[in-house]
Amino acid sequence: MHKRCAILHLTYFDVKALIFMAVQFFLRFVFVTTILKWLLKLDLWVVILIYMLKGLFYHFKLES
């Protein structure tokens, strides 16, 4: 009985870990697809922002 309980306990934690991994994967997938959708909508703004950030970065790099 005790052994059986231990096995059930282990499988319960395995299932919990698997569910956690699945949820993490799903959330990451949703996050990435959402970002890609936004990038497709706002690709121009993103490019402009990246160039601005690059310019700032190089500006500070040159000053320091």
Beta strands, then each sheet from edge to edge (+ up, - down):
end
